[in-house]
Amino acid sequence: MFPKEIRFAHDQYRCKRLYGLELARHASHICSTLSNETLTSEIGATVTRFTRDYGSDDLRHFLLLLALRLEERGRLDAVKLVLTFVESGQIESVGGGPSASAGGFSGIPPSKMGDSVVAGVRGTLR
């Protein structure tokens, strides 16, 4: 592994241990949504709550771990929305159009959340 990959893996491990309860709770809330509108709203609320309670330093890692939890539960539509937020700072509706921006949920621009990671998220985190 390269130093950057080692640090990323360490940060993911740390966040998994630190925010394990939050990951389980938010994954459960998101998985219980029945419509595209409530799915988008719940993901936005998750981002807002996390940044309010813990700040934005670990938001990227938290969302990547959340995406894995959602994938394990078979909610690929939610995984797509979470990874879209990690990439662009926007929560898109499942129908394709943007429904809210980072400013609407947490005020965190995508540049503050780190490098692009969607392409290798599964391989990096497992």
MMTF fields as JSON, N, C-alpha, C and O atoms, coordinates in Angstrom:
{
  "mmtfVersion": "1.0.0",
  "mmtfProducer": "UNKNOWN",
  "numBonds": 503,
  "numAtoms": 504,
  "numGroups": 126,
  "numChains": 1,
  "numModels": 1,
  "chainsPerModel": [1],
  "groupsPerChain": [126],
  "chainIdList": ["A"],
  "bondAtomList": [4, 2, 8, 6, 12, 10, 16, 14, 20, 18, 24, 22, 28, 26, 32, 30, 36, 34, 40, 38, 44, 42, 48, 46, 52, 50, 56, 54, 60, 58, 64, 62, 68, 66, 72, 70, 76, 74, 80, 78, 84, 82, 88, 86, 92, 90, 96, 94, 100, 98, 104, 102, 108, 106, 112, 110, 116, 114, 120, 118, 124, 122, 128, 126, 132, 130, 136, 134, 140, 138, 144, 142, 148, 146, 152, 150, 156, 154, 160, 158, 164, 162, 168, 166, 172, 170, 176, 174, 180, 178, 184, 182, 188, 186, 192, 190, 196, 194, 200, 198, 204, 202, 208, 206, 212, 210, 216, 214, 220, 218, 224, 222, 228, 226, 232, 230, 236, 234, 240, 238, 244, 242, 248, 246, 252, 250, 256, 254, 260, 258, 264, 262, 268, 266, 272, 270, 276, 274, 280, 278, 284, 282, 288, 286, 292, 290, 296, 294, 300, 298, 304, 302, 308, 306, 312, 310, 316, 314, 320, 318, 324, 322, 328, 326, 332, 330, 336, 334, 340, 338, 344, 342, 348, 346, 352, 350, 356, 354, 360, 358, 364, 362, 368, 366, 372, 370, 376, 374, 380, 378, 384, 382, 388, 386, 392, 390, 396, 394, 400, 398, 404, 402, 408, 406, 412, 410, 416, 414, 420, 418, 424, 422, 428, 426, 432, 430, 436, 434, 440, 438, 444, 442, 448, 446, 452, 450, 456, 454, 460, 458, 464, 462, 468, 466, 472, 470, 476, 474, 480, 478, 484, 482, 488, 486, 492, 490, 496, 494, 500, 498],
  "bondOrderList": [1, 1, 1, 1, 1, 1, 1, 1, 1, 1, 1, 1, 1, 1, 1, 1, 1, 1, 1, 1, 1, 1, 1, 1, 1, 1, 1, 1, 1, 1, 1, 1, 1, 1, 1, 1, 1, 1, 1, 1, 1, 1, 1, 1, 1, 1, 1, 1, 1, 1, 1, 1, 1, 1, 1, 1, 1, 1, 1, 1, 1, 1, 1, 1, 1, 1, 1, 1, 1, 1, 1, 1, 1, 1, 1, 1, 1, 1, 1, 1, 1, 1, 1, 1, 1, 1, 1, 1, 1, 1, 1, 1, 1, 1, 1, 1, 1, 1, 1, 1, 1, 1, 1, 1, 1, 1, 1, 1, 1, 1, 1, 1, 1, 1, 1, 1, 1, 1, 1, 1, 1, 1, 1, 1, 1],
  "groupList": [{"groupName": "MET", "atomNameList": ["N", "CA", "C", "O"], "elementList": ["N", "C", "C", "O"], "formalChargeList": [0, 0, 0, 0], "bondAtomList": [1, 0, 2, 1, 3, 2], "bondOrderList": [1, 1, 2], "singleLetterCode": "M", "chemCompType": "L-PEPTIDE LINKING"}, {"groupName": "PHE", "atomNameList": ["N", "CA", "C", "O"], "elementList": ["N", "C", "C", "O"], "formalChargeList": [0, 0, 0, 0], "bondAtomList": [1, 0, 2, 1, 3, 2], "bondOrderList": [1, 1, 2], "singleLetterCode": "F", "chemCompType": "L-PEPTIDE LINKING"}, {"groupName": "PRO", "atomNameList": ["N", "CA", "C", "O"], "elementList": ["N", "C", "C", "O"], "formalChargeList": [0, 0, 0, 0], "bondAtomList": [1, 0, 2, 1, 3, 2], "bondOrderList": [1, 1, 2], "singleLetterCode": "P", "chemCompType": "L-PEPTIDE LINKING"}, {"groupName": "LYS", "atomNameList": ["N", "CA", "C", "O"], "elementList": ["N", "C", "C", "O"], "formalChargeList": [0, 0, 0, 0], "bondAtomList": [1, 0, 2, 1, 3, 2], "bondOrderList": [1, 1, 2], "singleLetterCode": "K", "chemCompType": "L-PEPTIDE LINKING"}, {"groupName": "GLU", "atomNameList": ["N", "CA", "C", "O"], "elementList": ["N", "C", "C", "O"], "formalChargeList": [0, 0, 0, 0], "bondAtomList": [1, 0, 2, 1, 3, 2], "bondOrderList": [1, 1, 2], "singleLetterCode": "E", "chemCompType": "L-PEPTIDE LINKING"}, {"groupName": "ILE", "atomNameList": ["N", "CA", "C", "O"], "elementList": ["N", "C", "C", "O"], "formalChargeList": [0, 0, 0, 0], "bondAtomList": [1, 0, 2, 1, 3, 2], "bondOrderList": [1, 1, 2], "singleLetterCode": "I", "chemCompType": "L-PEPTIDE LINKING"}, {"groupName": "ARG", "atomNameList": ["N", "CA", "C", "O"], "elementList": ["N", "C", "C", "O"], "formalChargeList": [0, 0, 0, 0], "bondAtomList": [1, 0, 2, 1, 3, 2], "bondOrderList": [1, 1, 2], "singleLetterCode": "R", "chemCompType": "L-PEPTIDE LINKING"}, {"groupName": "ALA", "atomNameList": ["N", "CA", "C", "O"], "elementList": ["N", "C", "C", "O"], "formalChargeList": [0, 0, 0, 0], "bondAtomList": [1, 0, 2, 1, 3, 2], "bondOrderList": [1, 1, 2], "singleLetterCode": "A", "chemCompType": "L-PEPTIDE LINKING"}, {"groupName": "HIS", "atomNameList": ["N", "CA", "C", "O"], "elementList": ["N", "C", "C", "O"], "formalChargeList": [0, 0, 0, 0], "bondAtomList": [1, 0, 2, 1, 3, 2], "bondOrderList": [1, 1, 2], "singleLetterCode": "H", "chemCompType": "L-PEPTIDE LINKING"}, {"groupName": "ASP", "atomNameList": ["N", "CA", "C", "O"], "elementList": ["N", "C", "C", "O"], "formalChargeList": [0, 0, 0, 0], "bondAtomList": [1, 0, 2, 1, 3, 2], "bondOrderList": [1, 1, 2], "singleLetterCode": "D", "chemCompType": "L-PEPTIDE LINKING"}, {"groupName": "GLN", "atomNameList": ["N", "CA", "C", "O"], "elementList": ["N", "C", "C", "O"], "formalChargeList": [0, 0, 0, 0], "bondAtomList": [1, 0, 2, 1, 3, 2], "bondOrderList": [1, 1, 2], "singleLetterCode": "Q", "chemCompType": "L-PEPTIDE LINKING"}, {"groupName": "TYR", "atomNameList": ["N", "CA", "C", "O"], "elementList": ["N", "C", "C", "O"], "formalChargeList": [0, 0, 0, 0], "bondAtomList": [1, 0, 2, 1, 3, 2], "bondOrderList": [1, 1, 2], "singleLetterCode": "Y", "chemCompType": "L-PEPTIDE LINKING"}, {"groupName": "CYS", "atomNameList": ["N", "CA", "C", "O"], "elementList": ["N", "C", "C", "O"], "formalChargeList": [0, 0, 0, 0], "bondAtomList": [1, 0, 2, 1, 3, 2], "bondOrderList": [1, 1, 2], "singleLetterCode": "C", "chemCompType": "L-PEPTIDE LINKING"}, {"groupName": "LEU", "atomNameList": ["N", "CA", "C", "O"], "elementList": ["N", "C", "C", "O"], "formalChargeList": [0, 0, 0, 0], "bondAtomList": [1, 0, 2, 1, 3, 2], "bondOrderList": [1, 1, 2], "singleLetterCode": "L", "chemCompType": "L-PEPTIDE LINKING"}, {"groupName": "GLY", "atomNameList": ["N", "CA", "C", "O"], "elementList": ["N", "C", "C", "O"], "formalChargeList": [0, 0, 0, 0], "bondAtomList": [1, 0, 2, 1, 3, 2], "bondOrderList": [1, 1, 2], "singleLetterCode": "G", "chemCompType": "PEPTIDE LINKING"}, {"groupName": "SER", "atomNameList": ["N", "CA", "C", "O"], "elementList": ["N", "C", "C", "O"], "formalChargeList": [0, 0, 0, 0], "bondAtomList": [1, 0, 2, 1, 3, 2], "bondOrderList": [1, 1, 2], "singleLetterCode": "S", "chemCompType": "L-PEPTIDE LINKING"}, {"groupName": "THR", "atomNameList": ["N", "CA", "C", "O"], "elementList": ["N", "C", "C", "O"], "formalChargeList": [0, 0, 0, 0], "bondAtomList": [1, 0, 2, 1, 3, 2], "bondOrderList": [1, 1, 2], "singleLetterCode": "T", "chemCompType": "L-PEPTIDE LINKING"}, {"groupName": "ASN", "atomNameList": ["N", "CA", "C", "O"], "elementList": ["N", "C", "C", "O"], "formalChargeList": [0, 0, 0, 0], "bondAtomList": [1, 0, 2, 1, 3, 2], "bondOrderList": [1, 1, 2], "singleLetterCode": "N", "chemCompType": "L-PEPTIDE LINKING"}, {"groupName": "VAL", "atomNameList": ["N", "CA", "C", "O"], "elementList": ["N", "C", "C", "O"], "formalChargeList": [0, 0, 0, 0], "bondAtomList": [1, 0, 2, 1, 3, 2], "bondOrderList": [1, 1, 2], "singleLetterCode": "V", "chemCompType": "L-PEPTIDE LINKING"}],
  "groupTypeList": [0, 1, 2, 3, 4, 5, 6, 1, 7, 8, 9, 10, 11, 6, 12, 3, 6, 13, 11, 14, 13, 4, 13, 7, 6, 8, 7, 15, 8, 5, 12, 15, 16, 13, 15, 17, 4, 16, 13, 16, 15, 4, 5, 14, 7, 16, 18, 16, 6, 1, 16, 6, 9, 11, 14, 15, 9, 9, 13, 6, 8, 1, 13, 13, 13, 13, 7, 13, 6, 13, 4, 4, 6, 14, 6, 13, 9, 7, 18, 3, 13, 18, 13, 16, 1, 18, 4, 15, 14, 10, 5, 4, 15, 18, 14, 14, 14, 2, 15, 7, 15, 7, 14, 14, 1, 15, 14, 5, 2, 2, 15, 3, 0, 14, 9, 15, 18, 18, 7, 14, 18, 6, 14, 16, 13, 6],
  "groupIdList": [1, 2, 3, 4, 5, 6, 7, 8, 9, 10, 11, 12, 13, 14, 15, 16, 17, 18, 19, 20, 21, 22, 23, 24, 25, 26, 27, 28, 29, 30, 31, 32, 33, 34, 35, 36, 37, 38, 39, 40, 41, 42, 43, 44, 45, 46, 47, 48, 49, 50, 51, 52, 53, 54, 55, 56, 57, 58, 59, 60, 61, 62, 63, 64, 65, 66, 67, 68, 69, 70, 71, 72, 73, 74, 75, 76, 77, 78, 79, 80, 81, 82, 83, 84, 85, 86, 87, 88, 89, 90, 91, 92, 93, 94, 95, 96, 97, 98, 99, 100, 101, 102, 103, 104, 105, 106, 107, 108, 109, 110, 111, 112, 113, 114, 115, 116, 117, 118, 119, 120, 121, 122, 123, 124, 125, 126],
  "secStructList": [7, 7, 2, 2, 2, 2, 2, 2, 2, 2, 2, 2, 2, 2, 2, 2, 2, 2, 1, 2, 2, 2, 2, 2, 2, 2, 2, 2, 2, 2, 2, 6, 7, 7, 1, 2, 2, 2, 2, 2, 2, 2, 2, 2, 2, 2, 2, 2, 2, 2, 2, 2, 2, 2, 7, 1, 6, 6, 2, 2, 2, 2, 2, 2, 2, 2, 2, 2, 2, 2, 2, 2, 6, 6, 7, 2, 2, 2, 2, 2, 2, 2, 2, 2, 2, 2, 2, 2, 1, 3, 3, 3, 7, 6, 6, 1, 1, 3, 3, 3, 3, 2, 2, 2, 2, 6, 7, 7, 7, 4, 4, 4, 4, 7, 1, 7, 7, 4, 4, 4, 2, 2, 2, 2, 2, 7],
  "xCoordList": [0.839, 0.0, 0.879, 1.998, 0.344, 1.01, 0.612, -0.43, 1.424, 1.102, -0.302, -0.968, -0.758, -2.089, -3.156, -4.149, -2.954, -3.905, -3.917, -4.97, -2.757, -2.665, -3.425, -4.181, -3.223, -3.93, -5.444, -6.216, -5.859, -7.278, -7.864, -8.921, -7.189, -7.664, -7.728, -8.666, -6.726, -6.719, -7.889, -8.575, -8.114, -9.226, -10.567, -11.466, -10.707, -11.947, -12.158, -13.267, -11.114, -11.203, -11.59, -12.459, -10.936, -11.217, -12.668, -13.348, -13.136, -14.511, -15.524, -16.583, -15.21, -16.113, -16.301, -17.414, -15.224, -15.308, -15.977, -16.795, -15.628, -16.137, -17.621, -18.363, -18.043, -19.409, -20.261, -21.258, -19.887, -20.612, -22.096, -22.916, -22.443, -23.856, -24.584, -25.712, -23.935, -24.538, -24.734, -25.758, -23.752, -23.868, -25.073, -25.858, -25.221, -26.347, -27.68, -28.627, -27.745, -29.003, -29.403, -30.546, -28.447, -28.786, -29.052, -29.923, -28.321, -28.592, -30.003, -30.719, -30.4, -31.746, -32.802, -33.791, -32.601, -33.559, -33.677, -34.778, -32.534, -32.54, -33.208, -33.981, -32.916, -33.502, -35.002, -35.69, -35.516, -36.952, -37.761, -38.99, -37.092, -37.821, -38.541, -38.058, -39.707, -40.532, -40.614, -40.917, -40.352, -40.452, -39.119, -38.264, -38.966, -37.75, -37.58, -36.467, -38.696, -38.644, -38.158, -37.312, -38.69, -38.259, -36.833, -36.111, -36.424, -35.043, -34.077, -33.109, -34.344, -33.502, -33.487, -32.436, -34.646, -34.757, -33.984, -33.304, -34.078, -33.4, -31.88, -31.159, -31.391, -29.942, -29.477, -28.434, -30.242, -29.907, -29.915, -29.034, -30.908, -30.988, -29.805, -29.3, -29.373, -28.219, -26.968, -26.208, -26.761, -25.599, -25.676, -24.686, -26.849, -27.033, -26.77, -26.05, -27.359, -27.176, -25.722, -25.205, -25.066, -23.681, -22.792, -21.99, -22.93, -22.081, -22.414, -21.521, -23.669, -24.052, -23.441, -22.937, -23.493, -23.03, -21.526, -20.933, -20.899, -19.483, -18.588, -17.37, -19.147, -18.343, -18.179, -18.771, -17.382, -17.252, -15.959, -15.777, -15.07, -13.78, -13.915, -13.185, -14.822, -14.988, -16.196, -16.551, -16.826, -18.049, -17.82, -18.612, -16.782, -16.501, -16.374, -16.972, -15.6, -15.414, -16.729, -17.049, -17.482, -18.773, -19.702, -20.35, -19.77, -20.666, -20.231, -21.075, -18.938, -18.467, -18.809, -19.215, -18.645, -19.028, -20.545, -21.02, -21.29, -22.744, -23.148, -24.069, -22.47, -22.77, -22.563, -23.349, -21.526, -21.301, -22.421, -22.89, -22.844, -23.956, -25.221, -25.943, -25.474, -26.672, -26.579, -27.578, -25.395, -25.202, -25.461, -26.099, -24.968, -25.193, -26.684, -27.117, -27.459, -28.902, -29.696, -30.927, -28.998, -29.656, -30.285, -31.115, -29.915, -30.489, -29.523, -28.91, -29.404, -28.477, -28.882, -28.026, -30.176, -30.623, -30.07, -29.669, -30.051, -29.504, -27.987, -27.416, -27.335, -25.874, -25.51, -24.57, -26.257, -25.99, -26.097, -25.253, -27.117, -27.299, -26.2, -25.702, -25.823, -24.767, -23.45, -22.745, -23.109, -21.848, -21.872, -20.836, -23.047, -23.178, -22.854, -22.183, -23.336, -23.029, -21.535, -20.956, -20.913, -19.47, -18.722, -17.775, -19.15, -18.497, -18.73, -17.789, -19.988, -20.334, -20.88, -20.981, -21.229, -21.834, -23.309, -23.902, -23.928, -25.354, -26.076, -25.57, -27.239, -28.123, -29.049, -29.815, -28.987, -29.858, -31.064, -30.975, -32.18, -33.356, -33.137, -32.383, -33.778, -33.602, -34.049, -33.553, -34.985, -35.45, -34.421, -34.62, -33.326, -32.262, -31.959, -30.823, -32.907, -32.647, -32.141, -32.463, -31.342, -30.875, -32.014, -32.873, -32.008, -33.073, -32.545, -33.309, -31.26, -30.676, -29.167, -28.587, -28.548, -27.094, -26.493, -27.203, -25.163, -24.479, -24.834, -24.958, -24.997, -25.349, -26.704, -26.932, -27.616, -28.933, -28.94, -29.808, -27.99, -27.986, -26.939, -27.251, -25.714, -24.673, -23.769, -23.006, -23.846, -22.981, -21.531, -20.655, -21.258, -19.89, -19.657, -20.309, -18.749, -18.466, -17.751, -17.036, -17.94, -17.304, -15.792, -15.212, -15.145, -13.688, -13.225, -12.086, -14.088, -13.735, -13.862, -13.403, -14.487, -14.729, -13.668, -13.725, -12.72, -11.62, -11.684, -12.521, -10.764, -10.611, -11.76, -12.534, -11.846, -12.836, -12.532, -11.399, -13.548, -13.31, -14.349, -14.266, -15.309, -16.393, -15.893, -16.366, -14.961, -14.53, -13.982, -14.228, -13.256, -12.655, -13.17, -12.48, -14.361, -14.83, -14.939, -14.526, -15.475, -15.65, -14.32, -14.129, -13.404, -12.11, -11.292, -10.555, -11.402, -10.622, -11.124, -10.33, -12.424, -12.997, -13.117, -13.354, -12.966, -13.138, -11.834, -11.807],
  "yCoordList": [-1.193, 0.0, 1.25, 1.254, 2.276, 3.555, 4.314, 4.023, 5.283, 6.02, 6.623, 6.595, 7.163, 7.754, 6.678, 6.92, 5.493, 4.399, 3.89, 3.535, 3.857, 3.42, 4.384, 3.964, 5.67, 6.669, 6.571, 6.662, 6.386, 6.265, 5.056, 5.162, 3.922, 2.705, 2.904, 2.453, 3.579, 3.854, 4.753, 4.498, 5.796, 6.708, 5.988, 6.241, 5.093, 4.336, 3.443, 3.369, 2.772, 1.898, 2.713, 2.313, 3.847, 4.718, 5.189, 5.158, 5.616, 6.104, 4.985, 5.21, 3.796, 2.665, 2.372, 2.094, 2.434, 2.193, 3.362, 3.159, 4.567, 5.76, 6.008, 6.403, 5.78, 6.117, 4.886, 4.994, 3.731, 2.494, 2.564, 2.112, 3.125, 3.251, 4.196, 3.926, 5.303, 6.258, 5.615, 5.825, 4.835, 4.153, 3.225, 3.226, 2.438, 1.498, 2.238, 1.851, 3.285, 4.031, 4.693, 4.576, 5.396, 6.106, 5.144, 5.406, 4.038, 3.036, 2.486, 2.294, 2.234, 1.738, 2.754, 2.395, 4.01, 5.056, 5.18, 5.287, 5.166, 5.318, 4.111, 4.267, 2.921, 1.71, 1.622, 0.926, 2.299, 2.242, 3.204, 3.206, 4.012, 4.958, 4.207, 3.195, 4.73, 4.053, 4.794, 4.189, 6.086, 6.851, 7.52, 7.669, 7.916, 8.626, 9.926, 10.31, 10.596, 11.876, 11.689, 12.448, 10.684, 10.47, 9.929, 10.2, 9.176, 8.691, 9.865, 9.951, 10.754, 11.934, 12.794, 13.276, 12.979, 13.788, 13.16, 13.87, 11.857, 11.184, 11.23, 11.383, 11.1, 11.208, 12.621, 12.809, 13.609, 14.995, 15.241, 15.92, 14.69, 14.851, 14.155, 14.643, 13.038, 12.324, 13.183, 13.284, 13.8, 14.682, 15.851, 16.202, 16.443, 17.578, 17.198, 17.897, 16.084, 15.653, 15.324, 15.698, 14.626, 14.247, 15.478, 15.574, 16.418, 17.615, 18.477, 19.113, 18.512, 19.257, 18.63, 19.335, 17.315, 16.618, 16.385, 16.391, 16.179, 15.775, 16.66, 16.486, 17.59, 18.415, 17.742, 16.693, 18.34, 17.831, 17.057, 16.522, 16.986, 16.336, 14.876, 14.427, 14.139, 12.716, 12.424, 11.26, 13.449, 13.25, 12.328, 11.414, 12.546, 11.73, 10.259, 9.398, 9.971, 8.578, 7.984, 6.834, 8.761, 8.303, 7.94, 6.894, 8.785, 8.526, 7.319, 6.571, 7.119, 5.937, 4.657, 3.661, 4.687, 3.536, 3.329, 2.194, 4.414, 4.331, 3.704, 2.888, 4.077, 3.497, 1.983, 1.246, 1.519, 0.075, -0.606, -1.677, 0.014, -0.553, -0.638, -1.634, 0.403, 0.418, -0.627, -1.254, -0.814, -1.84, -3.235, -4.074, -3.469, -4.75, -5.022, -6.175, -3.955, -4.086, -4.051, -4.088, -3.981, -4.037, -2.749, -2.772, -1.623, -0.329, 0.395, 1.398, -0.138, 0.434, 1.838, 2.643, 2.141, 3.502, 4.494, 5.602, 4.097, 4.956, 5.054, 6.118, 3.96, 3.977, 5.005, 5.781, 5.004, 5.949, 7.396, 8.229, 7.688, 9.05, 9.457, 10.581, 8.551, 8.862, 9.103, 10.066, 8.239, 8.418, 9.657, 10.286, 10.013, 11.257, 12.45, 13.391, 12.4, 13.489, 13.548, 14.633, 12.404, 12.373, 12.993, 13.756, 12.663, 13.163, 14.644, 15.385, 15.081, 16.417, 17.362, 18.565, 16.84, 17.688, 17.921, 18.788, 17.147, 17.302, 15.991, 14.919, 16.08, 14.932, 15.0, 15.953, 14.0, 13.979, 13.104, 12.097, 13.509, 12.655, 11.407, 11.434, 10.333, 9.082, 9.229, 8.522, 10.142, 10.385, 11.067, 11.148, 11.562, 12.113, 13.572, 13.986, 14.373, 15.802, 16.132, 15.439, 17.198, 17.585, 18.111, 18.855, 17.714, 18.195, 19.092, 19.853, 19.025, 19.879, 19.902, 18.972, 20.951, 21.04, 20.91, 20.856, 20.861, 20.774, 21.969, 21.843, 23.124, 24.298, 24.164, 24.721, 23.416, 23.219, 22.26, 22.358, 21.333, 20.358, 20.657, 20.701, 20.861, 21.006, 22.205, 22.576, 22.812, 23.948, 23.558, 24.423, 22.278, 21.814, 21.662, 20.836, 22.434, 22.269, 20.937, 20.452, 20.345, 19.063, 19.084, 18.068, 20.206, 20.285, 20.034, 19.618, 20.279, 20.046, 18.578, 18.17, 17.782, 16.389, 15.466, 14.264, 15.95, 15.117, 14.766, 15.269, 13.877, 13.462, 12.578, 12.057, 12.425, 11.543, 10.102, 9.643, 9.386, 8.019, 7.025, 5.843, 7.461, 6.579, 5.354, 4.245, 5.529, 4.418, 3.245, 2.092, 3.509, 2.419, 2.249, 1.669, 2.732, 2.727, 1.32, 1.095, 0.385, -0.955, -1.646, -2.268, -1.551, -2.204, -1.596, -2.309, -0.306, 0.379, 0.083, -0.032, -0.041, -0.17, -1.604, -1.82, -2.567, -3.962, -4.617, -5.787],
  "zCoordList": [0.0, 0.0, 0.0, 0.512, -0.577, -0.574, 0.689, 1.276, 1.116, 2.347, 2.364, 3.399, 1.244, 1.188, 1.407, 2.094, 0.825, 0.99, 2.434, 2.964, 3.055, 4.444, 5.341, 6.218, 5.118, 5.933, 5.725, 6.68, 4.471, 4.164, 4.899, 5.521, 4.829, 5.497, 7.017, 7.673, 7.555, 9.003, 9.384, 10.374, 8.608, 8.892, 8.797, 9.599, 7.82, 7.689, 8.905, 9.434, 9.347, 10.517, 11.759, 12.534, 11.926, 13.07, 13.042, 14.067, 11.902, 11.776, 11.988, 12.574, 11.521, 11.703, 13.189, 13.636, 13.94, 15.38, 16.107, 17.004, 15.717, 16.396, 16.123, 17.023, 14.899, 14.495, 14.183, 13.468, 14.703, 14.407, 14.703, 13.904, 15.841, 16.203, 15.256, 14.845, 14.914, 13.971, 12.598, 11.948, 12.163, 10.871, 10.865, 9.917, 11.915, 11.991, 12.019, 11.335, 12.798, 12.937, 11.63, 11.188, 11.01, 9.775, 8.627, 7.797, 8.563, 7.522, 7.687, 6.704, 8.925, 9.185, 8.771, 8.133, 9.126, 8.751, 7.24, 6.699, 6.567, 5.108, 4.452, 3.507, 4.945, 4.361, 4.578, 3.83, 5.567, 5.839, 4.968, 5.03, 4.169, 3.324, 2.207, 1.699, 1.84, 0.84, -0.484, -1.512, -0.476, -1.719, -2.021, -1.148, -3.27, -3.681, -2.91, -2.553, -2.659, -1.951, -0.512, -0.039, 0.179, 1.56, 1.622, 2.582, 0.62, 0.561, 0.457, 1.212, -0.469, -0.648, 0.606, 1.027, 1.192, 2.401, 3.562, 4.303, 3.728, 4.839, 4.676, 5.662, 3.453, 3.233, 3.549, 4.175, 3.121, 3.449, 4.943, 5.471, 5.627, 7.079, 7.764, 8.775, 7.227, 7.778, 7.694, 8.657, 6.538, 6.365, 7.342, 7.984, 7.447, 8.351, 9.801, 10.514, 10.234, 11.623, 11.93, 12.982, 11.01, 11.256, 11.38, 12.309, 10.449, 10.51, 11.72, 12.28, 12.136, 13.33, 14.589, 15.464, 14.665, 15.866, 15.917, 16.996, 14.748, 14.733, 13.882, 13.896, 13.153, 12.257, 10.911, 10.657, 10.053, 8.683, 8.428, 7.335, 9.397, 9.166, 8.737, 7.853, 9.337, 9.034, 8.155, 7.965, 7.623, 6.851, 5.66, 5.429, 4.923, 3.738, 4.111, 3.465, 5.147, 5.574, 6.075, 5.774, 6.831, 7.333, 6.177, 6.211, 5.168, 4.042, 3.229, 2.734, 3.085, 2.358, 3.122, 2.523, 4.424, 5.234, 5.199, 5.157, 5.216, 5.115, 3.785, 3.737, 2.716, 1.398, 1.416, 0.821, 2.084, 2.187, 2.966, 2.58, 4.054, 4.84, 3.989, 4.028, 3.232, 2.391, 1.286, 0.936, 0.742, -0.278, 0.311, -0.325, 1.513, 2.18, 2.388, 2.407, 2.544, 2.764, 1.453, 1.469, 0.332, -0.962, -1.436, -2.345, -0.847, -1.258, -2.198, -1.833, -3.417, -4.382, -4.809, -5.177, -4.765, -5.078, -4.054, -4.411, -2.795, -1.748, -1.858, -1.618, -2.215, -2.399, -3.46, -3.29, -4.551, -5.637, -5.147, -5.478, -4.371, -3.875, -2.903, -2.961, -2.015, -1.052, -1.776, -1.473, -2.73, -3.46, -4.338, -4.555, -4.845, -5.601, -4.709, -5.133, -3.468, -2.545, -2.25, -2.202, -2.053, -1.792, -2.971, -2.781, -4.18, -5.381, -5.629, -5.913, -5.522, -6.001, -4.944, -5.183, -3.791, -2.774, -3.002, -2.361, -3.923, -4.204, -3.958, -4.292, -3.384, -3.264, -4.464, -4.604, -5.33, -6.499, -6.212, -5.509, -6.766, -6.616, -7.452, -8.424, -7.089, -7.809, -9.242, -10.119, -9.503, -10.856, -11.73, -12.942, -11.168, -11.978, -11.759, -11.989, -11.329, -11.177, -9.796, -8.831, -9.689, -8.368, -7.515, -7.989, -6.255, -5.377, -4.289, -3.694, -4.011, -2.986, -3.171, -3.732, -2.706, -2.795, -1.412, -0.408, -1.379, -0.09, 0.778, 1.996, 0.157, 0.931, 1.599, 2.674, 0.955, 1.523, 2.695, 3.563, 2.742, 3.818, 4.872, 6.062, 4.454, 5.468, 5.25, 6.141, 4.077, 3.805, 3.542, 3.551, 3.307, 3.091, 1.598, 0.96, 1.028, -0.386, -0.627, 0.25, -1.808, -2.094, -1.906, -1.524, -2.163, -2.025, -0.594, -0.379, 0.384, 1.785, 2.172, 3.239, 1.3, 1.633, 1.053, 1.311, 0.298, -0.147, -1.619, -2.369, -2.015, -3.403, -3.863, -3.06, -5.175, -5.761, -5.383, -5.528, -4.895, -4.442, -4.935, -4.6, -5.709, -6.076, -6.846, -6.599, -7.759, -8.608, -7.801, -8.157, -6.738, -5.994, -4.596, -3.758, -4.308, -2.926, -2.35, -1.213, -3.092, -2.542, -2.306, -1.261, -3.247, -3.079, -1.963, -1.282, -1.761, -0.743, 0.654, 1.588, 0.809, 2.139, 2.625, 3.813, 1.773, 2.21, 2.526, 2.906]
}
